[in-house]
Amino acid sequence: MRFQTLCLGLLATLASSLTPAHAEMSDWAVNDGGRMRIVALPPEPDGTVRGALQIEPRDGWITYWKQPGQAGIPPQLSLAPDSGLTLTDMKFPVPKQFVDGDVRDLGYDHPVTLPFTVKITDASRPAVFKASAFIGLCRNICVPFQAEFQVNLLSKKLPLEENLILDEATRHLPEVPSPDFAVAESKLGSDHKKLKLSLKLPEGSPRPDIVVVGPDGHVLLDQEHAKTSGGIYSVDMPLGKLANKPMQTGQDWSLLVIAGNRAMETPLAIE
């Protein structure tokens, strides 16, 4: 039912707006479920531009993580082909899990800022960021929300507010692995139906929430046979639809571990 509602929303409720260019921050684009805008800093000497997509869901609404779970729409940012810019990465703060019957989603029920980096690939183009953002906002129904943005990258004013927004967003990103928070082992079970993980967790951490993203965006959330021994947390995660599928070299797996007030994200090498 949730999927059918989402499909109907995609066909019937696509919203679009154009925000004017000024300074390094766009106006807000607004729809029934919330609003979003683009923030950008002036180009660095090497042509790198740091920016962010700010999303503010209305009370009672949620938006989604880069892998939304079993339903929902992941945020997408597409640069205009004539902009002379290339998107190099987009980062995501730690999400929450939302359960609605048998459906589990990953996302945010509060304002969230997604930092990104773009590269100027054609210096002859005007210094203008032009992009289309596409997100999902969900309450009882899921509403697709698309907006077109233009932001001047050169301005006479100092981008103080923009720097503060990006610095704050960076503080909410997951950590990279460290000596006290890392993957000790990751391998497939002998029956190829489970992923076996061993994790080094920060001392005193509660039972962690674990999100594994496998090929084609398949998300693993369930934990079985969890135990802690010698400072290592070991757990089996059922592969579900990935069970018994051949594992190929180069497949992308990633891991997000949320342990109390700390979170760690890393690519995952499967043995």
C-alpha positions as CSV (number, residue, x, y, z in Angstrom):
1,M,0.0,0.0,0.0
2,R,2.8,2.4,0.9
3,F,4.5,1.6,-2.5
4,Q,1.3,2.2,-4.4
5,T,0.8,5.5,-2.6
6,L,4.3,6.5,-3.5
7,C,3.8,5.7,-7.2
8,L,0.5,7.6,-7.3
9,G,2.3,10.5,-5.7
10,L,5.1,10.4,-8.3
11,L,2.6,10.6,-11.1
12,A,0.2,13.2,-9.6
13,T,2.0,15.5,-7.2
14,L,5.4,16.4,-8.6
15,A,6.1,20.0,-7.5
16,S,8.7,22.3,-9.1
17,S,9.9,25.8,-8.5
18,L,12.7,28.1,-9.6
19,T,14.6,30.1,-7.1
20,P,16.5,33.2,-8.2
21,A,20.2,33.6,-8.0
22,H,21.8,35.9,-5.4
23,A,24.8,35.7,-3.1
24,E,25.7,32.1,-2.1
25,M,22.3,31.0,-0.8
26,S,19.1,30.4,-2.7
27,D,15.6,31.2,-1.6
28,W,13.6,28.4,-0.1
29,A,11.5,26.2,-2.4
30,V,8.4,25.2,-0.6
31,N,5.7,22.4,-0.9
32,D,3.1,20.9,1.5
33,G,5.6,18.7,3.3
34,G,8.4,21.2,3.9
35,R,11.0,23.3,2.2
36,M,14.6,23.1,0.8
37,R,17.3,25.4,-0.5
38,I,20.9,25.4,-1.7
39,V,23.9,26.9,0.2
40,A,27.3,27.3,-1.5
41,L,30.6,28.9,-0.8
42,P,32.8,30.8,-3.4
43,P,35.1,28.5,-5.4
44,E,38.5,27.6,-4.0
45,P,41.6,28.2,-6.0
46,D,41.6,24.6,-7.4
47,G,37.9,25.0,-8.6
48,T,36.4,23.1,-5.7
49,V,33.0,24.4,-4.5
50,R,31.6,23.3,-1.1
51,G,27.9,23.5,-0.7
52,A,24.8,21.9,0.9
53,L,21.2,21.0,0.3
54,Q,19.2,22.1,3.3
55,I,15.9,20.3,3.9
56,E,13.3,21.2,6.5
57,P,10.3,18.8,6.8
58,R,7.2,20.2,8.4
59,D,6.2,18.9,11.8
60,G,5.0,15.3,11.4
61,W,6.7,14.8,8.0
62,I,10.0,12.9,7.2
63,T,12.5,13.0,4.4
64,Y,14.9,10.2,3.5
65,W,18.5,9.0,3.9
66,K,20.6,8.1,0.8
67,Q,19.1,4.5,1.0
68,P,15.6,5.0,2.2
69,G,14.9,1.5,3.3
70,Q,11.8,-0.4,2.1
71,A,10.0,2.7,0.7
72,G,10.7,6.4,0.2
73,I,12.7,8.5,-2.2
74,P,16.5,9.2,-1.7
75,P,17.6,12.8,-2.2
76,Q,19.1,13.5,-5.6
77,L,21.0,16.5,-6.9
78,S,21.5,16.9,-10.6
79,L,23.7,19.7,-12.0
80,A,22.6,21.4,-15.2
81,P,24.6,20.1,-18.2
82,D,25.6,23.7,-19.2
83,S,26.8,24.7,-15.7
84,G,30.4,23.7,-16.2
85,L,30.3,21.9,-12.8
86,T,30.6,18.3,-11.8
87,L,29.2,16.8,-8.5
88,T,32.0,14.9,-6.8
89,D,30.2,13.8,-3.6
90,M,27.3,14.2,-1.2
91,K,27.4,13.3,2.4
92,F,24.5,12.3,4.8
93,P,24.1,12.8,8.5
94,V,23.1,9.9,10.7
95,P,19.5,8.8,10.0
96,K,16.8,7.5,12.2
97,Q,14.8,4.3,11.6
98,F,11.0,4.7,11.1
99,V,8.7,1.7,11.4
100,D,5.2,1.6,9.9
101,G,3.8,-1.9,10.1
102,D,6.1,-4.1,8.1
103,V,7.8,-1.1,6.4
104,R,11.0,0.3,7.8
105,D,12.4,3.5,6.4
106,L,15.6,5.5,7.1
107,G,15.5,9.2,7.2
108,Y,15.0,12.4,9.2
109,D,12.0,14.0,10.9
110,H,13.9,17.2,11.6
111,P,15.8,19.8,9.5
112,V,18.8,18.2,7.9
113,T,21.7,19.5,5.8
114,L,23.4,17.4,3.2
115,P,26.9,18.7,2.4
116,F,28.2,18.3,-1.1
117,T,31.3,19.1,-3.2
118,V,31.3,20.1,-6.8
119,K,34.2,20.9,-9.2
120,I,34.4,23.6,-11.8
121,T,35.3,21.7,-15.0
122,D,34.8,24.6,-17.4
123,A,36.3,27.9,-16.1
124,S,34.9,29.8,-19.1
125,R,31.3,29.4,-17.8
126,P,29.7,32.0,-15.6
127,A,30.3,31.3,-11.9
128,V,26.7,30.2,-11.3
129,F,25.6,27.0,-9.6
130,K,22.6,25.6,-11.5
131,A,21.0,22.3,-10.3
132,S,17.8,20.4,-9.8
133,A,17.1,18.8,-6.4
134,F,14.6,15.9,-6.0
135,I,13.5,14.6,-2.6
136,G,10.6,12.8,-1.0
137,L,8.6,14.1,1.9
138,C,6.3,11.6,3.7
139,R,3.5,11.8,6.3
140,N,0.4,9.7,5.5
141,I,1.3,10.0,1.9
142,C,4.7,10.4,0.2
143,V,5.0,13.6,-1.8
144,P,7.8,13.9,-4.4
145,F,9.3,17.4,-4.3
146,Q,11.5,18.8,-7.1
147,A,13.0,22.3,-7.4
148,E,15.4,24.1,-9.7
149,F,18.1,26.3,-8.1
150,Q,20.5,29.0,-9.3
151,V,23.1,30.4,-7.0
152,N,25.8,32.9,-7.8
153,L,29.1,31.6,-6.6
154,L,30.9,35.0,-6.6
155,S,29.8,37.7,-4.2
156,K,31.2,40.8,-2.6
157,K,29.9,39.8,0.8
158,L,31.7,37.5,3.2
159,P,29.9,34.1,3.3
160,L,29.8,34.0,7.1
161,E,26.3,32.4,7.5
162,E,27.1,29.9,4.7
163,N,30.3,28.8,6.5
164,L,28.5,28.3,9.8
165,I,25.8,26.2,8.1
166,L,28.4,23.9,6.4
167,D,30.5,23.6,9.6
168,E,27.5,22.6,11.6
169,A,26.4,20.1,9.0
170,T,29.9,18.5,9.1
171,R,29.6,17.9,12.9
172,H,26.6,15.7,12.3
173,L,28.2,13.4,9.8
174,P,29.3,9.8,10.9
175,E,32.9,9.2,11.9
176,V,35.4,7.3,9.8
177,P,36.8,4.1,11.4
178,S,39.2,4.6,14.3
179,P,41.1,2.4,16.8
180,D,38.1,2.2,19.2
181,F,35.4,2.1,16.5
182,A,35.9,-0.1,13.5
183,V,35.2,-3.3,11.6
184,A,37.2,-6.3,12.9
185,E,35.8,-8.8,10.4
186,S,33.1,-9.1,7.8
187,K,32.3,-12.3,5.9
188,L,29.5,-14.4,4.5
189,G,28.2,-17.3,6.5
190,S,29.0,-20.8,5.2
191,D,25.4,-21.1,3.9
192,H,25.6,-17.7,2.1
193,K,22.4,-16.6,3.9
194,K,23.9,-14.3,6.5
195,L,26.6,-11.6,6.8
196,K,28.8,-12.2,9.9
197,L,30.1,-9.0,11.4
198,S,32.6,-8.4,14.2
199,L,32.9,-4.8,15.4
200,K,35.1,-2.9,17.8
201,L,32.8,-0.5,19.6
202,P,33.5,2.4,21.9
203,E,33.8,1.4,25.5
204,G,30.5,1.4,27.3
205,S,28.4,1.5,24.1
206,P,24.9,0.1,24.2
207,R,23.7,-2.5,21.6
208,P,24.3,-0.7,18.3
209,D,22.0,-0.1,15.4
210,I,23.5,-1.5,12.2
211,V,22.7,-0.6,8.6
212,V,24.4,-2.5,5.8
213,V,23.8,-1.4,2.3
214,G,24.5,-4.1,-0.3
215,P,24.4,-4.3,-4.1
216,D,21.6,-2.5,-5.8
217,G,20.8,-0.6,-2.6
218,H,19.5,-3.6,-0.7
219,V,19.5,-2.7,3.0
220,L,20.1,-5.1,5.9
221,L,18.8,-4.1,9.3
222,D,18.0,-7.3,11.2
223,Q,20.5,-8.7,13.8
224,E,20.7,-12.3,15.0
225,H,22.9,-14.1,17.6
226,A,24.5,-10.9,18.9
227,K,27.2,-11.3,21.5
228,T,30.1,-9.3,23.0
229,S,33.4,-11.0,23.9
230,G,36.8,-9.4,24.5
231,G,35.5,-6.0,23.5
232,I,34.3,-7.3,20.1
233,Y,30.6,-7.2,19.2
234,S,29.7,-10.1,16.9
235,V,26.4,-10.4,15.1
236,D,24.7,-12.2,12.1
237,M,22.7,-10.2,9.6
238,P,20.3,-12.1,7.4
239,L,20.9,-11.4,3.7
240,G,17.2,-11.7,2.7
241,K,16.9,-11.2,-1.1
242,L,20.7,-11.2,-1.4
243,A,21.0,-14.8,-0.1
244,N,22.6,-17.3,-2.5
245,K,23.2,-14.6,-5.1
246,P,26.8,-14.7,-6.5
247,M,29.2,-12.2,-5.0
248,Q,31.2,-10.4,-7.6
249,T,34.4,-8.5,-7.4
250,G,33.8,-4.7,-7.2
251,Q,30.3,-4.9,-5.7
252,D,29.7,-1.9,-3.4
253,W,28.8,-2.7,0.2
254,S,28.8,-0.1,3.0
255,L,28.2,-0.1,6.8
256,L,26.7,2.4,9.2
257,V,27.0,1.6,12.9
258,I,25.2,3.8,15.5
259,A,26.4,3.2,19.0
260,G,24.9,5.6,21.5
261,N,26.0,9.1,20.7
262,R,28.6,8.0,18.1
263,A,28.2,6.7,14.6
264,M,30.7,5.3,12.2
265,E,30.4,4.8,8.4
266,T,32.7,2.9,6.1
267,P,32.8,0.9,2.9
268,L,32.6,-2.8,3.7
269,A,34.9,-5.5,2.3
270,I,33.2,-8.9,2.2
271,E,35.4,-12.0,2.6
